[in-house]
Amino acid sequence: MYSELEFIGDINVGKLVRWLRMMGYDTSLFKGDDDSEIVTAALEEGRVILTRDTGLVERHLITSGRVRAVLLKSEKPEEQVKELSVKLKISSSLNPFTRCIECNLPLVARSKEEVEGKVPPYVLKTQEVFNECPHCHRIYWRGTHWRAMQKRLERLVGSNVQGS
């Protein structure tokens, strides 16, 4: 397993980017349309490019091995996760639910007092563990959606998903 992998996905795999963030992988989303820019970013940041663009993976820095890239076959994000779990041995047991799925930043633990007024009263009453994105201030907790995502990740990559 490559626990230190960092990724950069192009716009063709935007939903996969969110899945990888959920799994705990540092994954940036490249929104530009110039292939040389994503290759340069991957080279400078030491990231693996994720794409469905066959032309992109034919660029010299990729074919020479200086930049690593994975050409994904499926259009469906969940199948793309399965592809990566086979090709790169990624796992959801790395550090799931520790990154903001919007901003990609590591989440910061927050107390009930700190999230009061930022989450619904029922959530405040029934939950104990809260995390916040330091950039967008989105609050995360282990509610029913968290449990559903945990089960989906277990199904996709066969790991015992814990997370914060």
Backbone as a chain_set.jsonl record, in Angstrom:
{"seq": "MYSELEFIGDINVGKLVRWLRMMGYDTSLFKGDDDSEIVTAALEEGRVILTRDTGLVERHLITSGRVRAVLLKSEKPEEQVKELSVKLKISSSLNPFTRCIECNLPLVARSKEEVEGKVPPYVLKTQEVFNECPHCHRIYWRGTHWRAMQKRLERLVGSNVQGS", "coords": {"N": [[0.853, -1.193, 0.0], [0.491, 2.226, -0.78], [0.903, 4.587, 1.261], [1.684, 7.193, 1.273], [0.933, 8.45, -1.023], [0.051, 11.157, -3.101], [-2.369, 12.881, -4.952], [-3.396, 14.298, -8.136], [-6.158, 15.201, -9.812], [-7.733, 15.446, -12.991], [-10.39, 17.397, -14.499], [-12.055, 15.494, -15.528], [-12.27, 13.485, -13.687], [-13.48, 14.43, -11.404], [-15.376, 13.697, -9.382], [-14.195, 11.424, -8.353], [-12.004, 12.574, -7.106], [-13.177, 13.697, -4.816], [-13.95, 11.342, -3.496], [-11.433, 10.224, -2.94], [-10.381, 12.14, -1.206], [-12.159, 11.771, 0.878], [-11.294, 9.299, 1.668], [-8.948, 9.974, 2.837], [-6.758, 10.755, 1.364], [-4.483, 13.15, 0.112], [-5.589, 15.106, -2.295], [-5.66, 16.996, -5.098], [-7.663, 19.036, -7.285], [-7.469, 19.661, -10.625], [-8.49, 22.261, -12.542], [-8.032, 23.449, -14.924], [-7.469, 23.62, -18.547], [-5.187, 23.08, -19.902], [-2.988, 20.695, -20.646], [-0.223, 20.665, -20.162], [0.056, 22.19, -17.892], [-1.113, 20.686, -15.784], [0.601, 18.524, -15.761], [3.017, 19.783, -15.107], [2.342, 20.755, -12.555], [1.947, 18.313, -11.206], [4.537, 17.265, -11.347], [6.043, 19.21, -9.897], [4.8, 19.062, -7.384], [4.932, 16.433, -6.685], [2.859, 14.638, -7.249], [0.534, 12.069, -8.242], [-0.967, 11.803, -11.338], [-4.379, 11.601, -12.109], [-6.589, 10.53, -14.509], [-8.857, 10.409, -17.338], [-8.132, 10.969, -19.793], [-6.661, 10.062, -22.658], [-4.769, 11.321, -24.28], [-3.378, 12.966, -22.521], [-1.845, 11.181, -20.927], [0.069, 10.46, -22.712], [2.004, 12.334, -22.856], [5.401, 13.495, -22.786], [6.8, 13.726, -20.233], [5.352, 11.97, -18.723], [5.381, 9.497, -20.143], [8.095, 9.059, -20.019], [8.445, 8.463, -17.417], [8.977, 10.309, -15.437], [6.861, 11.677, -14.345], [4.192, 10.312, -12.68], [1.247, 8.678, -13.759], [-2.176, 7.676, -13.874], [-4.295, 6.118, -16.011], [-7.629, 6.04, -16.138], [-10.28, 3.775, -16.719], [-13.057, 3.569, -16.318], [-16.082, 5.541, -16.244], [-17.476, 5.943, -13.987], [-17.352, 7.058, -10.678], [-17.209, 5.333, -8.366], [-16.361, 2.928, -9.472], [-13.947, 3.797, -10.426], [-12.571, 4.183, -8.04], [-12.321, 1.518, -7.28], [-10.676, 0.645, -9.399], [-8.31, 2.073, -8.801], [-7.727, 0.949, -6.334], [-6.888, -1.535, -7.076], [-4.802, -1.011, -8.982], [-3.004, 0.703, -7.597], [-3.042, -0.123, -5.037], [-4.445, 1.339, -3.123], [-6.017, 2.286, -0.052], [-8.79, 2.546, 2.137], [-8.304, 2.601, 4.746], [-6.265, 4.192, 5.44], [-6.466, 6.962, 6.461], [-9.224, 7.757, 6.856], [-11.909, 10.14, 6.38], [-10.703, 12.478, 7.297], [-10.061, 14.698, 5.884], [-11.212, 17.672, 4.303], [-13.804, 17.346, 2.039], [-14.355, 19.223, 0.197], [-12.336, 21.257, 0.204], [-9.905, 19.968, 0.563], [-8.224, 20.231, 2.73], [-6.673, 19.207, 5.843], [-8.845, 18.199, 8.457], [-9.914, 19.817, 11.498], [-10.202, 19.006, 14.871], [-13.084, 19.705, 16.808], [-14.83, 20.943, 19.667], [-18.023, 20.327, 21.267], [-18.961, 22.754, 22.206], [-17.664, 24.544, 20.547], [-18.892, 24.128, 18.086], [-21.484, 24.722, 18.475], [-24.444, 26.222, 17.407], [-23.581, 26.123, 14.837], [-24.257, 23.719, 13.84], [-27.156, 21.608, 13.382], [-29.538, 21.562, 16.129], [-30.341, 18.945, 16.975], [-28.234, 17.357, 16.068], [-26.148, 18.385, 17.583], [-26.988, 17.548, 20.069], [-26.942, 14.74, 19.83], [-24.467, 13.877, 18.907], [-20.921, 13.411, 19.467], [-18.374, 13.751, 18.408], [-16.756, 16.084, 16.449], [-15.547, 17.714, 13.511], [-13.828, 20.312, 11.745], [-13.382, 22.154, 8.744], [-10.614, 24.168, 8.241], [-10.62, 26.105, 6.306], [-13.076, 26.39, 4.686], [-14.872, 26.1, 6.675], [-16.719, 24.105, 6.959], [-18.583, 21.743, 8.804], [-18.096, 18.519, 10.111], [-19.484, 15.376, 11.141], [-20.18, 12.193, 12.753], [-22.67, 11.056, 11.595], [-25.654, 9.586, 10.124], [-25.117, 9.749, 7.394], [-22.319, 9.62, 7.357], [-21.953, 6.99, 8.294], [-23.104, 5.575, 6.181], [-21.371, 6.265, 4.07], [-19.03, 5.143, 5.043], [-19.65, 2.399, 4.916], [-19.938, 2.138, 2.126], [-17.317, 2.675, 1.281], [-15.985, 0.512, 2.473], [-17.109, -1.566, 0.993], [-16.104, -0.944, -1.54], [-13.227, -0.952, -1.397], [-12.607, -2.865, 0.391], [-11.655, -2.554, 3.046], [-11.296, -2.128, 6.593], [-12.913, 0.44, 7.57], [-12.324, 3.212, 9.541], [-11.701, 6.03, 10.853], [-12.046, 9.578, 11.713]], "CA": [[0.0, 0.0, 0.0], [1.219, 3.486, -0.88], [0.205, 5.48, 2.182], [2.13, 8.57, 1.096], [0.549, 8.955, -2.334], [-0.744, 12.371, -3.248], [-2.921, 12.836, -6.296], [-4.006, 15.448, -8.791], [-7.099, 14.707, -10.799], [-8.255, 16.449, -13.909], [-11.822, 17.634, -14.37], [-12.749, 14.272, -15.942], [-12.4, 12.582, -12.542], [-13.786, 15.305, -10.266], [-16.048, 12.986, -8.29], [-13.183, 10.547, -7.757], [-11.21, 13.426, -6.216], [-13.905, 13.781, -3.542], [-13.848, 10.028, -2.856], [-10.079, 10.056, -2.398], [-10.292, 13.003, -0.021], [-12.91, 11.087, 1.931], [-10.457, 8.19, 2.117], [-7.803, 10.521, 3.546], [-5.663, 11.077, 0.457], [-4.298, 14.527, -0.322], [-5.945, 15.044, -3.713], [-6.078, 18.28, -5.638], [-8.444, 18.994, -8.514], [-6.988, 20.594, -11.628], [-9.661, 22.717, -13.289], [-7.615, 24.064, -16.184], [-7.603, 22.777, -19.731], [-3.875, 22.952, -20.515], [-2.359, 19.481, -20.115], [1.136, 20.911, -19.674], [-0.04, 22.749, -16.537], [-1.352, 19.616, -14.809], [1.844, 17.739, -15.705], [3.97, 20.596, -14.344], [1.909, 20.741, -11.148], [2.222, 16.979, -10.673], [5.992, 17.156, -11.203], [6.49, 20.089, -8.816], [4.2, 18.686, -6.101], [5.114, 15.002, -6.457], [1.542, 14.008, -7.261], [0.161, 11.128, -9.296], [-2.08, 12.319, -12.124], [-5.512, 10.713, -12.351], [-7.276, 11.069, -15.672], [-9.46, 9.534, -18.341], [-7.661, 11.58, -21.036], [-5.564, 9.268, -23.224], [-3.744, 12.226, -24.784], [-2.588, 13.456, -21.391], [-0.863, 10.186, -20.476], [1.072, 10.277, -23.762], [2.982, 13.425, -22.771], [6.758, 12.985, -22.568], [7.171, 13.573, -18.818], [4.651, 10.789, -18.201], [5.912, 8.285, -20.787], [9.482, 8.871, -19.575], [8.422, 8.012, -16.031], [9.26, 11.392, -14.482], [5.587, 11.953, -13.691], [3.356, 9.107, -12.656], [-0.154, 8.934, -14.091], [-3.047, 6.513, -13.993], [-5.379, 6.296, -16.962], [-8.781, 5.306, -15.623], [-11.17, 3.319, -17.786], [-14.465, 3.783, -16.004], [-16.62, 6.89, -16.068], [-18.163, 5.97, -12.7], [-16.39, 7.284, -9.582], [-17.022, 4.18, -7.491], [-15.541, 1.964, -10.207], [-12.609, 4.375, -10.473], [-11.959, 3.859, -6.746], [-11.927, 0.104, -7.375], [-9.51, 0.578, -10.294], [-7.125, 2.539, -8.068], [-7.389, 0.008, -5.262], [-6.162, -2.627, -7.728], [-3.583, -0.521, -9.626], [-2.072, 1.351, -6.673], [-3.237, -0.706, -3.688], [-4.92, 2.34, -2.17], [-6.859, 1.737, 0.999], [-9.547, 3.545, 2.888], [-7.922, 2.55, 6.16], [-5.162, 5.142, 5.63], [-6.856, 8.012, 7.399], [-10.486, 8.221, 6.269], [-12.727, 11.184, 6.987], [-9.843, 13.448, 7.979], [-9.847, 15.825, 4.975], [-12.42, 18.304, 3.78], [-14.036, 16.86, 0.681], [-14.444, 20.407, -0.671], [-11.099, 22.051, 0.162], [-8.759, 19.066, 0.642], [-7.381, 20.505, 3.894], [-6.932, 18.347, 7.0], [-9.87, 18.704, 9.373], [-9.487, 20.156, 12.853], [-11.175, 18.569, 15.868], [-13.801, 20.778, 17.501], [-15.674, 20.528, 20.784], [-19.443, 20.662, 21.124], [-19.119, 24.18, 22.445], [-17.165, 25.283, 19.387], [-19.777, 23.978, 16.92], [-22.844, 25.137, 18.833], [-24.95, 27.246, 16.512], [-23.106, 25.831, 13.475], [-24.87, 22.447, 13.445], [-28.531, 21.523, 13.886], [-29.622, 21.215, 17.552], [-30.395, 17.486, 17.168], [-26.871, 16.858, 15.863], [-25.383, 18.785, 18.765], [-27.443, 16.725, 21.189], [-26.721, 13.307, 19.644], [-23.105, 13.568, 18.455], [-19.835, 13.805, 20.365], [-17.148, 14.032, 17.665], [-16.939, 17.061, 15.383], [-14.352, 18.206, 12.849], [-14.129, 21.471, 10.925], [-12.396, 22.566, 7.756], [-10.114, 25.49, 8.614], [-10.79, 27.058, 5.207], [-14.474, 26.671, 4.343], [-15.583, 26.001, 7.954], [-17.719, 23.04, 6.932], [-18.503, 20.898, 9.991], [-18.34, 17.094, 9.855], [-19.755, 14.54, 12.318], [-20.436, 10.79, 12.422], [-24.108, 10.795, 11.512], [-26.078, 8.492, 9.246], [-24.408, 9.881, 6.117], [-20.966, 9.126, 7.612], [-22.018, 5.521, 8.349], [-23.372, 5.09, 4.824], [-20.138, 6.401, 3.298], [-18.108, 4.161, 5.602], [-20.02, 1.103, 4.333], [-19.618, 2.165, 0.692], [-15.871, 2.544, 1.144], [-15.645, -0.872, 2.799], [-17.496, -2.37, -0.17], [-15.25, -0.631, -2.691], [-11.821, -1.276, -1.247], [-12.464, -4.005, 1.289], [-10.9, -2.249, 4.261], [-12.044, -1.786, 7.786], [-12.863, 1.906, 7.575], [-12.605, 3.816, 10.854], [-11.725, 7.482, 10.637], [-12.427, 10.446, 12.836]], "C": [[0.886, 1.24, 0.0], [0.534, 4.519, 0.009], [0.587, 6.945, 1.969], [1.736, 9.154, -0.254], [-0.269, 10.229, -2.218], [-1.154, 12.428, -4.709], [-3.3, 14.222, -6.799], [-4.895, 14.871, -9.887], [-7.521, 15.818, -11.729], [-9.781, 16.493, -13.783], [-12.641, 16.399, -14.75], [-12.97, 13.292, -14.79], [-12.715, 13.362, -11.263], [-14.459, 14.61, -9.101], [-15.102, 12.015, -7.603], [-12.326, 11.331, -6.769], [-11.871, 13.509, -4.84], [-13.824, 12.455, -2.774], [-12.473, 9.843, -2.216], [-9.853, 10.93, -1.178], [-11.009, 12.35, 1.148], [-12.083, 9.941, 2.527], [-9.202, 8.66, 2.848], [-6.623, 10.879, 2.67], [-5.668, 12.553, 0.078], [-4.482, 14.53, -1.839], [-6.428, 16.403, -4.19], [-6.837, 18.064, -6.945], [-7.922, 20.079, -9.449], [-8.159, 20.972, -12.519], [-9.31, 23.349, -14.634], [-7.794, 23.118, -17.361], [-6.279, 22.595, -20.471], [-3.146, 21.766, -19.871], [-0.96, 19.725, -19.562], [1.112, 21.456, -18.247], [-0.272, 21.667, -15.491], [-0.1, 18.749, -14.66], [2.888, 18.48, -14.885], [3.614, 20.587, -12.857], [2.218, 19.39, -10.509], [3.714, 16.79, -10.426], [6.478, 17.964, -10.003], [6.007, 19.628, -7.446], [4.349, 17.202, -5.781], [3.804, 14.238, -6.421], [1.395, 13.041, -8.433], [-1.051, 11.712, -10.014], [-3.124, 11.228, -12.305], [-6.334, 11.316, -13.475], [-7.968, 9.97, -16.468], [-9.01, 9.981, -19.734], [-6.449, 10.813, -21.575], [-4.438, 10.15, -23.763], [-2.821, 12.726, -23.688], [-1.501, 12.456, -20.996], [0.2, 9.897, -21.523], [2.119, 11.382, -23.761], [4.332, 12.864, -22.315], [7.115, 12.774, -21.092], [6.485, 12.364, -18.178], [5.221, 9.517, -18.811], [7.353, 8.007, -20.381], [9.557, 8.395, -18.124], [8.72, 9.092, -15.011], [8.022, 11.798, -13.701], [4.742, 10.69, -13.798], [1.908, 9.496, -12.951], [-0.9, 7.612, -14.185], [-4.179, 6.884, -14.932], [-6.53, 5.403, -16.501], [-9.732, 4.967, -16.763], [-12.615, 3.715, -17.537], [-14.832, 5.259, -15.919], [-17.222, 7.051, -14.677], [-17.167, 6.068, -11.547], [-16.165, 6.064, -8.688], [-16.186, 3.101, -8.173], [-14.111, 2.475, -10.344], [-11.865, 4.108, -9.169], [-11.488, 2.409, -6.765], [-10.704, -0.07, -8.271], [-8.238, 0.974, -9.559], [-6.738, 1.575, -6.96], [-6.624, -1.187, -5.829], [-4.809, -2.135, -8.249], [-2.543, 0.008, -8.643], [-2.172, 0.828, -5.24], [-3.642, 0.353, -2.672], [-5.881, 1.688, -1.2], [-7.607, 2.857, 1.699], [-9.19, 3.507, 4.368], [-6.753, 3.482, 6.458], [-5.494, 6.164, 6.71], [-8.196, 8.588, 6.942], [-11.161, 9.304, 7.093], [-11.908, 12.189, 7.792], [-9.531, 14.663, 7.115], [-11.188, 16.393, 4.554], [-12.616, 17.834, 2.347], [-14.167, 18.012, -0.308], [-13.081, 21.063, -0.877], [-9.816, 21.218, 0.162], [-7.855, 19.329, 1.843], [-7.682, 19.504, 5.013], [-7.952, 19.007, 7.933], [-9.294, 18.912, 10.756], [-10.594, 19.737, 13.815], [-11.788, 19.778, 16.569], [-14.659, 20.182, 18.607], [-17.127, 20.876, 20.468], [-19.668, 22.16, 21.262], [-18.7, 24.993, 21.22], [-18.088, 25.194, 18.174], [-21.224, 24.368, 17.228], [-23.271, 26.322, 17.977], [-24.522, 27.042, 15.063], [-23.671, 24.521, 12.942], [-26.3, 22.424, 13.98], [-28.562, 21.082, 15.354], [-29.641, 19.709, 17.812], [-29.004, 16.875, 17.027], [-26.017, 17.18, 17.08], [-25.724, 17.897, 19.956], [-27.004, 15.264, 21.058], [-25.3, 12.922, 19.25], [-22.071, 14.088, 19.454], [-18.586, 14.27, 19.622], [-17.461, 14.958, 16.494], [-15.575, 17.452, 14.821], [-14.757, 19.348, 11.927], [-13.005, 21.71, 9.925], [-11.922, 23.97, 8.133], [-10.284, 26.54, 7.52], [-12.26, 27.408, 4.97], [-15.402, 26.584, 5.559], [-16.76, 25.015, 7.92], [-17.486, 22.138, 8.143], [-18.885, 19.47, 9.612], [-18.604, 16.381, 11.174], [-20.133, 13.152, 11.834], [-21.923, 10.457, 12.46], [-24.412, 9.661, 10.56], [-25.369, 8.555, 7.889], [-22.987, 9.331, 6.25], [-20.965, 7.597, 7.613], [-22.265, 4.926, 6.965], [-22.106, 5.161, 3.963], [-19.09, 5.393, 3.759], [-18.387, 2.782, 4.986], [-19.707, 1.042, 2.847], [-18.12, 2.01, 0.466], [-15.421, 1.113, 1.451], [-15.958, -1.788, 1.625], [-16.532, -2.167, -1.332], [-13.829, -1.13, -2.556], [-11.545, -2.356, -0.205], [-11.654, -3.76, 2.535], [-11.84, -2.013, 5.413], [-11.903, -0.273, 7.982], [-13.216, 2.431, 8.945], [-12.768, 5.308, 10.692], [-12.217, 8.26, 11.828], [-13.849, 10.904, 12.763]], "O": [[1.902, 1.293, 0.694], [-0.334, 5.254, -0.462], [-0.116, 7.841, 2.437], [2.171, 10.255, -0.594], [-1.148, 10.36, -1.366], [-0.38, 12.067, -5.596], [-3.495, 15.166, -6.033], [-4.432, 14.147, -10.769], [-7.653, 16.974, -11.327], [-10.374, 15.709, -13.042], [-13.794, 16.271, -14.338], [-13.775, 12.368, -14.91], [-12.27, 12.994, -10.176], [-14.149, 14.901, -7.946], [-15.199, 11.807, -6.394], [-11.962, 10.813, -5.713], [-11.195, 13.403, -3.817], [-13.65, 12.446, -1.556], [-12.365, 9.363, -1.087], [-9.206, 10.507, -0.22], [-10.52, 12.375, 2.278], [-12.16, 9.655, 3.722], [-8.472, 7.847, 3.414], [-5.577, 11.274, 3.186], [-6.711, 13.128, -0.234], [-3.638, 14.021, -2.575], [-7.464, 16.9, -3.751], [-6.673, 17.045, -7.617], [-7.931, 21.263, -9.111], [-8.752, 20.114, -13.173], [-10.199, 23.739, -15.391], [-8.214, 21.972, -17.201], [-6.256, 22.014, -21.556], [-2.743, 21.825, -18.709], [-0.549, 19.072, -18.604], [2.04, 21.213, -17.475], [0.317, 21.724, -14.412], [0.219, 18.295, -13.561], [3.571, 17.876, -14.058], [4.489, 20.431, -12.005], [2.704, 19.339, -9.379], [4.109, 16.22, -9.409], [7.242, 17.456, -9.182], [6.718, 19.782, -6.453], [3.933, 16.76, -4.71], [3.655, 13.292, -5.647], [2.046, 13.184, -9.468], [-2.043, 12.071, -9.38], [-2.799, 10.081, -12.613], [-6.73, 12.48, -13.406], [-7.703, 8.781, -16.295], [-9.46, 9.431, -20.739], [-5.352, 10.901, -21.023], [-3.272, 9.761, -23.705], [-1.62, 12.889, -23.905], [-0.359, 12.847, -20.756], [1.145, 9.159, -21.247], [3.032, 11.365, -24.586], [4.396, 11.892, -21.563], [7.68, 11.737, -20.742], [6.987, 11.805, -17.203], [5.516, 8.562, -18.092], [7.792, 6.857, -20.395], [10.616, 7.973, -17.661], [8.714, 8.811, -13.812], [8.112, 12.21, -12.545], [4.605, 10.093, -14.866], [1.41, 10.509, -12.459], [-0.33, 6.576, -14.529], [-4.925, 7.832, -14.688], [-6.417, 4.178, -16.478], [-9.956, 5.779, -17.661], [-13.313, 4.149, -18.454], [-14.009, 6.106, -15.572], [-17.454, 8.175, -14.231], [-16.245, 5.258, -11.449], [-15.03, 5.795, -8.295], [-15.387, 2.432, -7.517], [-13.168, 1.684, -10.375], [-10.664, 3.837, -9.184], [-10.382, 2.107, -6.317], [-9.799, -0.838, -7.946], [-7.213, 0.303, -9.672], [-5.554, 1.4, -6.674], [-5.802, -1.783, -5.133], [-3.782, -2.763, -7.992], [-1.345, -0.208, -8.825], [-1.463, 1.293, -4.348], [-3.245, 0.29, -1.509], [-6.485, 0.659, -1.502], [-7.105, 3.973, 1.831], [-9.717, 4.292, 5.156], [-6.296, 3.557, 7.598], [-4.847, 6.202, 7.757], [-8.291, 9.785, 6.67], [-11.012, 9.381, 8.313], [-12.351, 12.686, 8.827], [-8.818, 15.566, 7.553], [-12.179, 15.669, 4.463], [-11.697, 17.915, 1.533], [-14.096, 17.801, -1.518], [-12.712, 21.388, -2.006], [-8.753, 21.721, -0.204], [-6.805, 18.698, 1.959], [-8.804, 19.01, 5.123], [-7.917, 20.216, 8.16], [-8.316, 18.273, 11.142], [-11.765, 20.061, 13.613], [-11.097, 20.748, 16.88], [-15.15, 19.059, 18.493], [-17.416, 21.618, 19.53], [-20.46, 22.754, 20.531], [-19.317, 26.01, 20.901], [-18.074, 26.082, 17.322], [-22.082, 24.346, 16.345], [-22.539, 27.304, 17.846], [-25.035, 27.706, 14.162], [-23.581, 24.237, 11.747], [-26.619, 23.142, 14.928], [-27.704, 20.309, 15.781], [-29.023, 19.242, 18.769], [-28.64, 15.975, 17.784], [-25.251, 16.338, 17.549], [-24.853, 17.542, 20.75], [-26.724, 14.614, 22.065], [-24.966, 11.737, 19.26], [-22.304, 15.056, 20.178], [-17.823, 15.086, 20.138], [-18.315, 14.66, 15.659], [-14.582, 17.514, 15.546], [-15.867, 19.37, 11.395], [-11.83, 21.494, 10.225], [-12.744, 24.867, 8.324], [-10.113, 27.732, 7.774], [-12.646, 28.574, 5.041], [-16.574, 26.952, 5.479], [-17.671, 25.087, 8.744], [-16.347, 21.806, 8.472], [-19.859, 19.239, 8.895], [-18.025, 16.73, 12.203], [-20.379, 12.951, 10.644], [-22.364, 9.656, 13.284], [-23.533, 8.866, 10.225], [-25.059, 7.517, 7.305], [-22.504, 8.647, 5.348], [-20.09, 6.974, 7.011], [-21.697, 3.89, 6.62], [-21.806, 4.229, 3.217], [-18.345, 4.852, 2.941], [-17.458, 2.083, 4.582], [-19.259, 0.008, 2.352], [-17.7, 1.291, -0.441], [-14.563, 0.571, 0.753], [-15.175, -2.68, 1.298], [-16.187, -3.121, -2.029], [-13.276, -1.68, -3.509], [-10.394, -2.713, 0.047], [-11.018, -4.685, 3.04], [-13.026, -1.735, 5.231], [-10.895, 0.212, 8.497], [-14.292, 2.134, 9.465], [-13.868, 5.791, 10.421], [-12.726, 7.708, 12.803], [-14.307, 11.639, 13.639]]}, "num_chains": 1, "name": "protein.A"}
